[in-house]
């Protein structure tokens, strides 16, 4: 599918008009189309490789964690965290490596800053295909992985735990292997692809905004503003690795439980990564963003980065508050469970809706604060107007993602611990070993939720950056300043309305897909229990492979419909509204269409 979409992009770019800067540099349409195709495929391949490596490590670390749990809970914690850390570092490393290789290749190919050649500040616009390729793979990794893991989970629990009354991860359940595989698919590969896409989009959009600001402000050496995102995420690999290695585990003579809460141990490592990220961020800002035109600007940009880092920490804390068993929300749901299923569902849905308030307030405060700090940095354009506001929000996003590798580590810790618990249960280990893996699994559920909240927040900031970068590119094509989106224009309002509607339609189709896939698993598990009564007495072995095959094929089939909706809707709406606006003058037509697609994509994102 990636190849087909890449060829479609090639065809689109063959008929697309270049920007004035690209035309002045002699960049031909064929060259631009080839670059976009290759960068798209590179982004898709890097994202796929990162997800595959994450699953490859996870499935091999599970048994090691189970073995470590027989000796010490601390050792099991350390093995699980470092295994997740390796996968996370590979994911972020692939983003940085892919963008760096692509940027360096184009830099050498075009001979940057040569007389009459392409300028360094315009080069990031050629990298957008990489982000699109990463987004395309992330979409189907999350969609297919989500359908797989939830269908297997529901199918295994409904028949095994509810109907047959056997424990979770019991080897007599035919869907137990599919359930364990689903944890790796949904929480390792899918979450890795999600953060890969967020980081890639953030890097490329920040490079575009940095180059645009440097060009407007006539900065003599714009390289620091363009390359700053790559440097920040290179430091991310270092500070996150140190944070991971700071989480020590000891065998503990005769001790089967940690001296302290595992979540506290993980948070201590995160605090180490945060502190190092602050130091590296301030140093990088002074090194790369100092300019003679505005000597104090780097201080403002450093503060923007601190706003982003504080936002990341706030998201981690908020998510932990709503998902950790030690705090009020989880206890409310547990108390509601004592009076029946209905009150449990009502309490859970209510708290879920309540949990959206604080993250939105935090994101709103972060965007406004970073924009104000950037705007007052002293960076001004030819007209004397402040030009650093959008770049300030870009730096805040970089700050939030400056410890992305450690946060992703905590996410991948979850399925590794969960699978280790399944191995312990299926191998009939002593109860004391199962208690250790259950403890790690409980912490892993919280860390998985933490990463989901973190990825949502980072995606919101990245969406704002893409929103801004898209407006800059529309301005380059039309030659008209594009700073405002007027929602009083009916077509623009329609774009926002359609974008909001598509979220619910996409969610509905995804839920229906999970339901149909789960039904197939439930029917298969029931059939095996009926046709093989010896399964319950351990006299017959369940057909695990059959359940894995069913849920895998069903997930692949069911993800097509919502996937096509997500990919095709912007194209269809763009062409339909372009025809509707065809009577407008050329420049006005492109401006209106740009505004419509901006509000549509931003609301949908």
PATI-28006 format. One record per residue (C-alpha): residue in one letter; x, y, z. Coordinates in nm, 4 decimals, decimal comma. Layout:
BEGIN
  residu      east     north        up
       A         X         Y         Z
...
//
This chain:
BEGIN
  residu      east     north        up
       X    0,0000    0,0000    0,0000
       X    0,2870    0,2364    0,0778
       X    0,4309    0,1823   -0,2708
       X    0,0931    0,2547   -0,4334
       X    0,0454    0,5725   -0,2330
       X    0,4045    0,6744   -0,3025
       X    0,3477    0,6409   -0,6764
       X    0,0302    0,8470   -0,6392
       X    0,2331    1,1184   -0,4691
       X    0,4833    1,0996   -0,7533
       X    0,2052    1,1644   -1,0031
       X    0,0651    1,4533   -0,7999
       X    0,4036    1,6232   -0,7725
       X    0,4596    1,5822   -1,1449
       X    0,1654    1,8188   -1,2042
       X    0,2166    2,0423   -0,9021
       X    0,3606    2,3901   -0,9441
       X    0,6867    2,4592   -0,7582
       X    0,7338    2,7443   -0,5128
       X    0,9015    3,0643   -0,6411
       X    1,2180    2,9741   -0,4477
       X    1,2284    2,6280   -0,6052
       X    1,1677    2,7687   -0,9529
       X    1,4442    3,0256   -0,9036
       X    1,6824    2,7468   -0,8030
       X    1,5934    2,5475   -1,1158
       X    1,4258    2,2620   -0,9283
       X    1,2350    2,0633   -1,1903
       X    0,9014    1,8942   -1,1253
       X    1,0464    1,5522   -1,2024
       X    1,3247    1,6043   -0,9491
       X    1,0762    1,7200   -0,6855
       X    0,8498    1,4210   -0,7539
       X    1,1382    1,1730   -0,7256
       X    1,2585    1,3318   -0,3998
       X    0,9080    1,3175   -0,2520
       X    0,8641    0,9533   -0,3564
       X    1,1997    0,8445   -0,2141
       X    1,1532    1,0388    0,1097
       X    0,8034    0,8915    0,1509
       X    0,9339    0,5380    0,1055
       X    1,2266    0,6069    0,3406
       X    0,9896    0,7323    0,6105
       X    0,7651    0,4295    0,5676
       X    1,0588    0,1861    0,5794
       X    1,2161    0,3499    0,8856
       X    0,8841    0,3469    1,0693
       X    0,8250   -0,0166    0,9798
       X    1,1766   -0,1195    1,0837
       X    1,1410    0,0636    1,4155
       X    0,8135   -0,1164    1,4895
       X    0,9553   -0,4542    1,3887
       X    1,2620   -0,4117    1,6091
       X    1,0395   -0,3165    1,9018
       X    0,8373   -0,6368    1,8679
       X    1,1487   -0,8463    1,8038
       X    1,3052   -0,7313    2,1303
       X    0,9814   -0,7610    2,3253
       X    0,9077   -1,1227    2,2381
       X    1,2629   -1,2215    2,3349
       X    1,2697   -1,0254    2,6592
       X    0,9498   -1,1792    2,7972
       X    1,1031   -1,5106    2,8972
       X    1,4064   -1,3363    3,0466
       X    1,1828   -1,1233    3,2668
       X    0,9911   -1,4338    3,3730
       X    1,3198   -1,6017    3,4642
       X    1,4398   -1,2930    3,6514
       X    1,1145   -1,2855    3,8500
       X    1,2077   -1,6228    3,9998
       X    1,5094   -1,4573    4,1603
       X    1,4110   -1,0998    4,2442
       X    1,1443   -0,8434    4,1641
       X    1,4074   -0,5739    4,1230
       X    1,5981   -0,7800    3,8699
       X    1,2781   -0,8458    3,6756
       X    1,2026   -0,4730    3,6785
       X    1,5492   -0,3886    3,5495
       X    1,5431   -0,6469    3,2694
       X    1,1975   -0,5362    3,1524
       X    1,2885   -0,1673    3,1580
       X    1,6162   -0,2101    2,9722
       X    1,4547   -0,4290    2,7082
       X    1,1914   -0,1617    2,6540
       X    1,4651    0,1003    2,6555
       X    1,6528   -0,0685    2,3733
       X    1,3409   -0,0718    2,1565
       X    1,2618    0,2906    2,2392
       X    1,6119    0,4102    2,1574
       X    1,5932    0,2288    1,8240
       X    1,2628    0,4026    1,7415
       X    1,3887    0,7544    1,8176
       X    1,7267    0,6740    1,6635
       X    1,5607    0,5677    1,3384
       X    1,3768    0,9009    1,3223
       X    1,6940    1,1038    1,3705
       X    1,8955    0,8814    1,1376
       X    1,6351    0,8865    0,8619
       X    1,5887    1,2642    0,8627
       X    1,9647    1,3233    0,8925
       X    2,0486    1,0934    0,6013
       X    1,7785    1,2464    0,3842
       X    1,8773    1,6034    0,4715
       X    2,2491    1,5366    0,4202
       X    2,1877    1,3677    0,0860
       X    1,9807    1,6588   -0,0420
       X    2,2329    1,9077    0,0968
       X    2,5127    1,7445   -0,1008
       X    2,3012    1,6869   -0,4130
       X    2,1864    2,0483   -0,4458
       X    2,5091    2,2111   -0,3241
       X    2,3426    2,4315   -0,0685
       X    2,3817    2,8097   -0,0693
       X    2,5639    2,8147   -0,4018
       X    2,4926    3,1187   -0,6232
       X    2,1551    3,0637   -0,7871
       X    2,1046    2,7382   -0,5974
       X    1,8559    2,6255   -0,3366
       X    1,8918    2,7909    0,0034
       X    1,9351    2,5972    0,3268
       X    1,6200    2,7575    0,4653
       X    1,4148    2,6096    0,1785
       X    1,5547    2,2570    0,2001
       X    1,3258    2,1337    0,4856
       X    1,0250    2,1717    0,2541
       X    1,1646    1,8790    0,0544
       X    1,1501    1,6518    0,3609
       X    0,7724    1,6464    0,4013
       X    0,7458    1,3128    0,2199
       X    0,9400    1,1475    0,5032
       X    0,6855    1,2614    0,7595
       X    0,4000    1,1507    0,5356
       X    0,5512    0,8041    0,4993
       X    0,5939    0,7751    0,8758
       X    0,2338    0,8893    0,9306
       X    0,1006    0,6395    0,6767
       X    0,2694    0,3430    0,8446
       X    0,1765    0,4730    1,1912
       X   -0,1895    0,4928    1,0915
       X   -0,2121    0,1292    0,9889
       X    0,0192    0,0086    1,2664
       X   -0,2020    0,1693    1,5292
       X   -0,5269    0,0756    1,3589
       X   -0,4335   -0,2842    1,2796
       X   -0,2510   -0,3298    1,6090
       X   -0,5420   -0,1866    1,8057
       X   -0,7968   -0,4104    1,6353
       X   -0,5727   -0,7140    1,6860
       X   -0,4970   -0,6614    2,0537
       X   -0,8503   -0,5678    2,1591
       X   -1,0173   -0,8423    1,9582
       X   -0,7839   -1,1051    2,1044
       X   -0,8224   -0,9628    2,4551
       X   -1,2022   -0,9523    2,4414
       X   -1,2279   -1,2945    2,2810
       X   -0,9957   -1,4572    2,5346
       X   -1,1565   -1,2987    2,8403
       X   -1,5225   -1,3405    2,7443
       X   -1,4975   -1,7148    2,6966
       X   -1,2055   -1,8027    2,9225
       X   -1,2610   -1,5895    3,2310
       X   -1,6363   -1,5232    3,2119
       X   -1,7843   -1,8401    3,0622
       X   -1,5320   -2,1067    3,1665
       X   -1,4119   -1,9429    3,4889
       X   -1,0419   -2,0075    3,4271
       X   -0,7708   -1,7561    3,5286
       X   -0,6255   -1,4994    3,2933
       X   -0,3362   -1,6286    3,0801
       X   -0,4374   -1,9860    3,1587
       X   -0,2808   -2,2269    2,9045
       X   -0,6190   -2,3983    2,8599
       X   -0,7560   -2,0885    2,6872
       X   -0,7119   -2,1300    2,3074
       X   -0,6858   -1,7507    2,2636
       X   -0,4194   -1,6939    2,5291
       X   -0,1304   -1,6797    2,2797
       X   -0,3234   -1,4425    2,0535
       X   -0,3872   -1,2228    2,3582
       X   -0,0181   -1,2115    2,4495
       X    0,0842   -1,1441    2,0896
       X   -0,1706   -0,8635    2,0783
       X   -0,0006   -0,6886    2,3684
       X    0,3194   -0,6702    2,1651
       X    0,1443   -0,5642    1,8450
       X   -0,0704   -0,2965    2,0069
       X    0,1651   -0,1535    2,2675
       X    0,5114   -0,2061    2,1176
       X    0,4787   -0,1769    1,7408
       X    0,1760    0,0549    1,7354
       X    0,2922    0,2907    2,0098
       X    0,6421    0,2981    1,8646
       X    0,5021    0,3917    1,5236
       X    0,2840    0,6561    1,6899
       X    0,5752    0,8321    1,8605
       X    0,7916    0,7805    1,5502
       X    0,5344    0,9737    1,3493
       X    0,4965    1,2461    1,6142
       X    0,8722    1,3003    1,6443
       X    0,9220    1,2938    1,2659
       X    0,6425    1,5468    1,2121
       X    0,7790    1,7664    1,4910
       X    1,1350    1,7609    1,3545
       X    1,0377    1,8407    0,9958
       X    0,7817    2,1087    1,0808
       X    1,0231    2,2710    1,3282
       X    1,2953    2,2720    1,0615
       X    1,0524    2,4389    0,8190
       X    0,9484    2,7026    1,0736
       X    1,3090    2,7607    1,1807
       X    1,4181    2,8090    0,8212
       X    1,1251    3,0413    0,7512
       X    1,2016    3,2574    1,0546
       X    1,5729    3,2707    0,9711
       X    1,4917    3,3829    0,6168
       X    1,2452    3,6491    0,7315
       X    1,4843    3,7830    0,9958
       X    1,7825    3,7870    0,7544
       X    1,9970    3,5720    0,9834
       X    2,3414    3,5281    0,8287
       X    2,3938    3,1659    0,9353
       X    2,0559    2,9870    0,9495
       X    2,2046    2,6393    0,9965
       X    2,1498    2,6411    1,3738
       X    1,7793    2,7198    1,3394
       X    1,7316    2,4474    1,0781
       X    1,9353    2,1740    1,2486
       X    1,8287    2,2491    1,6071
       X    1,5529    1,9787    1,6148
       X    1,7992    1,7067    1,5108
       X    2,0449    1,8109    1,7820
       X    1,7727    1,8097    2,0489
       X    1,6650    1,4564    1,9643
       X    2,0232    1,3378    1,9461
       X    2,0568    1,4535    2,3061
       X    1,7255    1,2781    2,3751
       X    1,8934    0,9461    2,2973
       X    2,1752    1,0243    2,5415
       X    1,9720    1,1584    2,8346
       X    1,7091    0,8840    2,8047
       X    1,9774    0,6144    2,7943
       X    2,1326    0,7568    3,1115
       X    1,7895    0,7677    3,2756
       X    1,7268    0,4044    3,1826
       X    2,0641    0,2902    3,3135
       X    2,0104    0,4833    3,6381
       X    1,7299    0,2430    3,7291
       X    1,9286   -0,0161    3,9181
       X    1,8116   -0,3583    4,0243
       X    1,9654   -0,5913    4,2785
       X    1,8943   -0,9552    4,3340
       X    1,8021   -0,8962    4,6992
       X    1,8952   -1,1846    4,9249
       X    1,5798   -1,3843    4,9792
       X    1,3594   -1,0863    4,8945
       X    1,0792   -1,1355    4,6467
       X    0,9441   -0,7788    4,6468
       X    1,1109   -0,4465    4,5785
       X    1,2028   -0,2270    4,8701
       X    0,9990    0,0511    4,7084
       X    0,7145    0,0873    4,4625
       X    0,8300    0,0009    4,1065
       X    0,6497    0,3094    3,9774
       X    0,8626    0,5248    4,2075
       X    1,1756    0,3589    4,0683
       X    1,0673    0,4330    3,7111
       X    0,9823    0,7914    3,7994
       X    1,3249    0,8385    3,9538
       X    1,4817    0,7383    3,6238
       X    1,2460    0,9763    3,4432
       X    1,3493    1,2578    3,6774
       X    1,7139    1,1923    3,5913
       X    1,6309    1,2108    3,2200
       X    1,4297    1,5320    3,2726
       X    1,7129    1,7073    3,4587
       X    1,9690    1,6104    3,1960
       X    1,7292    1,7172    2,9203
       X    1,6988    2,0635    3,0783
       X    2,0763    2,1049    3,0863
       X    2,1264    1,9796    2,7305
       X    1,8365    2,1873    2,5983
       X    1,9668    2,5123    2,7447
       X    2,3181    2,4369    2,6180
       X    2,1916    2,3520    2,2687
       X    1,9849    2,6694    2,2569
       X    2,2828    2,8876    2,3454
       X    2,5024    2,7006    2,0970
       X    2,2698    2,7009    1,7955
       X    2,0106    2,9766    1,8424
       X    2,2295    3,2690    1,9466
       X    2,2076    3,5511    1,6939
       X    2,3663    3,8946    1,6730
       X    2,0337    4,0408    1,5589
       X    1,8690    3,9381    1,8881
       X    2,1287    3,8482    2,1537
       X    1,8640    3,7643    2,4157
       X    1,6496    3,5483    2,1874
       X    1,8168    3,2248    2,2909
       X    1,7077    3,2839    2,6522
       X    1,3445    3,3161    2,5435
       X    1,3747    3,0039    2,3299
       X    1,5285    2,8177    2,6242
       X    1,2259    2,9126    2,8311
       X    1,0022    2,7820    2,5513
       X    1,1836    2,4502    2,5801
       X    1,1339    2,4486    2,9572
       X    0,7620    2,5067    2,9003
       X    0,7567    2,1964    2,6794
       X    0,9490    1,9872    2,9323
       X    0,7124    2,0986    3,2091
       X    0,4191    2,0063    2,9845
       X    0,5584    1,6560    2,9358
       X    0,6029    1,6113    3,3111
       X    0,2495    1,7414    3,3733
       X    0,1053    1,4938    3,1215
       X    0,2869    1,2054    3,2878
       X    0,1607    1,3110    3,6307
       X   -0,1999    1,3701    3,5150
       X   -0,2174    1,0329    3,3416
       X   -0,0718    0,8569    3,6433
       X   -0,3268    1,0282    3,8679
       X   -0,6189    0,8990    3,6622
       X   -0,4829    0,5459    3,6068
       X   -0,2765    0,4492    3,9143
       X   -0,4547    0,2400    4,1758
       X   -0,3171    0,4599    4,4542
       X   -0,5225    0,7646    4,3541
       X   -0,8884    0,8635    4,3820
       X   -1,0186    0,7975    4,0258
       X   -0,9261    0,4284    4,0171
       X   -1,0605    0,3808    4,3698
       X   -1,3907    0,5399    4,2661
       X   -1,4254    0,2929    3,9787
       X   -1,3365    0,0044    4,2108
       X   -1,5978    0,1188    4,4626
       X   -1,8579    0,1541    4,1876
       X   -1,7893   -0,2054    4,0853
       X   -1,9307   -0,3297    4,4165
       X   -2,2826   -0,2256    4,3141
       X   -2,2910   -0,3785    3,9673
       X   -2,1781   -0,3578    3,6071
       X   -2,3861   -0,0521    3,5228
       X   -2,2438    0,1706    3,7952
       X   -1,8948    0,0531    3,7037
       X   -1,9427    0,1606    3,3420
       X   -2,1006    0,4927    3,4414
       X   -1,8168    0,5749    3,6810
       X   -1,5521    0,4764    3,4270
       X   -1,7030    0,6798    3,1434
       X   -1,7547    0,9789    3,3716
       X   -1,3959    0,9792    3,4935
       X   -1,2723    0,9257    3,1395
       X   -1,4566    1,2369    3,0247
       X   -1,3304    1,4291    3,3272
       X   -0,9720    1,3290    3,2520
       X   -0,9735    1,5315    2,9286
       X   -0,9987    1,8660    3,1088
       X   -0,6536    1,8985    3,2624
       X   -0,4552    1,7884    2,9524
       X   -0,6411    2,0399    2,7342
       X   -0,5756    2,3184    2,9849
       X   -0,2071    2,2232    3,0025
       X   -0,1694    2,2144    2,6228
       X   -0,3501    2,5471    2,5859
       X   -0,1292    2,7111    2,8473
       X    0,1848    2,5674    2,6877
       X    0,0990    2,6913    2,3370
       X    0,0100    3,0414    2,4550
       X    0,3146    3,0684    2,6826
       X    0,5571    2,9443    2,4175
       X    0,4056    3,1677    2,1510
       X    0,4348    3,4734    2,3766
       X    0,7944    3,3915    2,4721
       X    0,8887    3,3454    2,1069
       X    0,7098    3,6612    2,0009
       X    0,8939    3,8690    2,2627
       X    1,2331    3,7148    2,1807
       X    1,3422    4,0129    1,9711
       X    1,3354    3,8306    1,6379
       X    1,1798    4,0708    1,3844
       X    1,1311    4,0592    1,0076
       X    1,1866    4,3273    0,7424
       X    0,8678    4,5064    0,8450
       X    0,9752    4,5226    1,2087
       X    0,7101    4,2724    1,3177
       X    0,7782    3,9956    1,5696
       X    0,8581    3,6708    1,3854
       X    0,9500    3,4237    1,6602
       X    0,6070    3,3233    1,7920
       X    0,5511    3,0100    1,5866
       X    0,9109    2,8996    1,6258
       X    0,8634    2,9349    2,0025
       X    0,5786    2,6826    1,9908
       X    0,8003    2,4559    1,7810
       X    1,0701    2,4682    2,0480
       X    0,8105    2,3924    2,3168
       X    0,7140    2,0812    2,1217
       X    1,0803    1,9830    2,1021
       X    1,1054    2,0300    2,4771
       X    0,8063    1,8055    2,5354
       X    0,9592    1,5363    2,3161
       X    1,3132    1,5809    2,4511
       X    1,2648    1,2715    2,6716
       X    1,0447    1,0802    2,4274
       X    1,2756    0,7776    2,4340
       X    1,2353    0,7313    2,8104
       X    0,8573    0,7744    2,7939
       X    0,8397    0,5168    2,5148
       X    1,0568    0,2913    2,7314
       X    0,7938    0,3016    3,0047
       X    0,5275    0,2114    2,7491
       X    0,7152   -0,0903    2,6152
       X    0,7847   -0,1980    2,9727
       X    0,4112   -0,2732    3,0035
       X    0,3620   -0,5489    2,7420
       X    0,6955   -0,7078    2,8336
       X    0,5852   -0,7389    3,1977
       X    0,2388   -0,8572    3,0907
       X    0,3798   -1,1275    2,8646
       X    0,6207   -1,2358    3,1372
       X    0,3203   -1,2853    3,3637
       X    0,1566   -1,4990    3,0972
       X    0,4676   -1,7157    3,0675
       X    0,4784   -1,7570    3,4459
       X    0,1102   -1,8581    3,4526
       X    0,1397   -2,1039    3,1629
       X    0,4535   -2,2638    3,3068
       X    0,2806   -2,3043    3,6456
       X    0,5446   -2,1226    3,8481
       X    0,5041   -2,0715    4,2245
       X    0,2525   -1,8125    4,3424
       X    0,5312   -1,5879    4,4711
       X    0,6685   -1,5519    4,1166
       X    0,3236   -1,4692    3,9809
       X    0,2855   -1,2002    4,2493
       X    0,5991   -1,0297    4,1203
       X    0,4855   -1,0309    3,7578
       X    0,1374   -0,9134    3,8634
       X    0,2976   -0,6203    4,0447
       X    0,5030   -0,5296    3,7381
       X    0,1974   -0,5762    3,5164
       X   -0,0055   -0,3346    3,7306
       X    0,2709   -0,0758    3,7016
       X    0,2947   -0,1496    3,3286
       X   -0,0743   -0,0707    3,2801
       X   -0,0129    0,2720    3,4321
       X    0,2976    0,3366    3,2217
       X    0,1122    0,2330    2,9043
       X   -0,1615    0,4825    2,9836
       X    0,1044    0,7431    3,0605
       X    0,2568    0,7033    2,7161
       X   -0,0838    0,7245    2,5503
       X   -0,1434    1,0574    2,7222
       X    0,2050    1,1752    2,6339
       X    0,1668    1,0763    2,2686
       X   -0,1714    1,2522    2,2481
       X   -0,0258    1,5712    2,3932
       X    0,2781    1,5628    2,1670
       X    0,0541    1,4927    1,8674
       X   -0,1580    1,7972    1,9574
       X    0,1487    2,0213    1,9626
       X    0,2838    1,8583    1,6459
       X   -0,0531    1,9189    1,4771
       X   -0,0230    2,2886    1,5616
       X    0,3253    2,2922    1,4087
       X    0,2015    2,1203    1,0931
       X   -0,0840    2,3698    1,0845
       X    0,1678    2,6558    1,0913
       X    0,4105    2,4928    0,8466
       X    0,1259    2,4274    0,6024
       X    0,0231    2,7936    0,6188
       X    0,3824    2,8926    0,5392
       X    0,3896    2,6638    0,2364
       X    0,0550    2,7960    0,1097
       X    0,1982    3,1477    0,1396
       X    0,4999    3,0403   -0,0661
       X    0,2793    2,9007   -0,3431
       X    0,0294    3,1853   -0,3602
       X    0,2661    3,4721   -0,2886
       X    0,0025    3,6119   -0,0500
       X    0,0480    3,6346    0,3264
       X   -0,1515    3,3589    0,4983
       X   -0,1834    3,4367    0,8685
       X   -0,5524    3,4017    0,9451
       X   -0,8224    3,1383    0,9010
       X   -1,1660    3,3000    0,8849
       X   -1,4233    3,0476    1,0065
       X   -1,7012    3,2860    0,8973
       X   -1,6413    3,1647    0,5406
       X   -1,9018    2,8856    0,4918
       X   -1,6591    2,6503    0,3177
       X   -1,4022    2,6903    0,5959
       X   -1,6659    2,6226    0,8608
       X   -1,7738    2,3194    0,6597
       X   -1,4147    2,1922    0,6596
       X   -1,4015    2,2065    1,0400
       X   -1,7412    2,0397    1,0709
       X   -1,6403    1,7562    0,8388
       X   -1,3110    1,7116    1,0236
       X   -1,4922    1,6743    1,3562
       X   -1,7470    1,4349    1,2061
       X   -1,4805    1,2098    1,0582
       X   -1,3342    1,1466    1,4042
       X   -1,6602    0,9911    1,5189
       X   -1,7062    0,8006    1,1935
       X   -1,3506    0,6664    1,2101
       X   -1,3976    0,5675    1,5754
       X   -1,7298    0,4010    1,4976
       X   -1,5854    0,1930    1,2153
       X   -1,2870    0,0986    1,4320
       X   -1,5132   -0,0144    1,7185
       X   -1,7267   -0,2177    1,4798
       X   -1,4082   -0,3731    1,3407
       X   -1,2978   -0,4751    1,6909
       X   -1,6424   -0,6198    1,7613
       X   -1,6507   -0,8310    1,4459
       X   -1,2971   -0,9580    1,5010
       X   -1,3747   -1,0400    1,8645
       X   -1,6848   -1,2331    1,7585
       X   -1,4735   -1,4500    1,5320
       X   -1,2344   -1,5239    1,8205
       X   -1,5200   -1,5968    2,0629
       X   -1,6816   -1,8421    1,8200
       X   -1,3508   -2,0218    1,7642
       X   -1,2719   -2,0498    2,1365
       X   -1,6223   -2,1791    2,2104
       X   -1,5916   -2,4331    1,9299
       X   -1,2661   -2,5683    2,0694
       X   -1,4057   -2,6010    2,4212
       X   -1,7083   -2,7913    2,2856
       X   -1,5216   -3,0173    2,0426
       X   -1,2260   -3,0773    2,2765
       X   -1,3635   -3,1232    2,6289
       X   -1,0254   -3,2575    2,7365
       X   -0,8843   -2,9046    2,7235
       X   -1,0267   -2,8238    3,0678
       X   -0,8578   -3,1288    3,2235
       X   -0,5243   -3,0741    3,0425
       X   -0,5798   -3,3948    2,8422
       X   -0,6079   -3,2088    2,5097
       X   -0,4033   -2,9189    2,3794
       X   -0,5817   -2,6095    2,2441
       X   -0,5177   -2,4986    1,8868
       X   -0,3452   -2,1688    1,9647
       X   -0,2348   -2,1101    1,6063
       X   -0,5933   -2,1126    1,4802
       X   -0,6903   -1,8200    1,7063
       X   -0,3779   -1,6254    1,6124
       X   -0,4528   -1,6765    1,2437
       X   -0,8171   -1,5718    1,2804
       X   -0,7492   -1,2516    1,4695
       X   -0,4569   -1,1551    1,2427
       X   -0,6508   -1,2003    0,9181
       X   -0,9574   -1,0314    1,0638
       X   -0,7552   -0,7305    1,1837
       X   -0,5948   -0,6897    0,8402
       X   -0,9324   -0,7023    0,6660
       X   -1,1172   -0,4788    0,9099
       X   -0,8590   -0,1988    0,9119
       X   -0,9016   -0,1291    0,5389
       X   -1,2297    0,0615    0,5651
       X   -1,1324    0,3098    0,8415
       X   -0,7821    0,3367    0,6944
       X   -0,9134    0,4383    0,3532
       X   -1,1398    0,6911    0,5257
       X   -0,8456    0,8528    0,7042
       X   -0,6208    0,8652    0,3967
       X   -0,8801    0,9427    0,1317
       X   -1,1019    1,1990    0,3031
       X   -0,8616    1,4976    0,2717
       X   -0,8071    1,4193   -0,0968
       X   -1,1783    1,3893   -0,1763
       X   -1,2733    1,6998    0,0203
       X   -0,9878    1,8973   -0,1336
       X   -1,0911    1,8145   -0,4903
       X   -1,4627    1,8632   -0,4245
       X   -1,4177    2,2043   -0,2645
       X   -1,1669    2,3062   -0,5312
       X   -1,4345    2,2450   -0,7926
       X   -1,6828    2,4423   -0,5836
       X   -1,4382    2,7340   -0,5583
       X   -1,3445    2,7130   -0,9237
       X   -1,5241    3,0391   -1,0045
       X   -1,2961    3,2346   -0,7688
       X   -0,9829    3,4089   -0,8991
       X   -0,6729    3,1884   -0,8955
       X   -0,5002    3,3329   -0,5894
       X   -0,8257    3,3562   -0,3910
       X   -0,9170    3,0000   -0,4872
       X   -0,5882    2,8634   -0,3552
       X   -0,6126    3,0737   -0,0384
       X   -0,9674    2,9556    0,0360
       X   -0,8800    2,5945   -0,0378
       X   -0,5744    2,6201    0,1865
       X   -0,7848    2,7591    0,4708
       X   -1,0458    2,4861    0,4295
       X   -0,7884    2,2065    0,4370
       X   -0,6065    2,3688    0,7308
       X   -0,9154    2,3795    0,9512
       X   -1,0322    2,0363    0,8307
       X   -0,6994    1,8670    0,9033
       X   -0,6406    2,0497    1,2308
       X   -0,9844    1,9686    1,3743
       X   -0,9561    1,6100    1,2549
       X   -0,6040    1,5767    1,4026
//
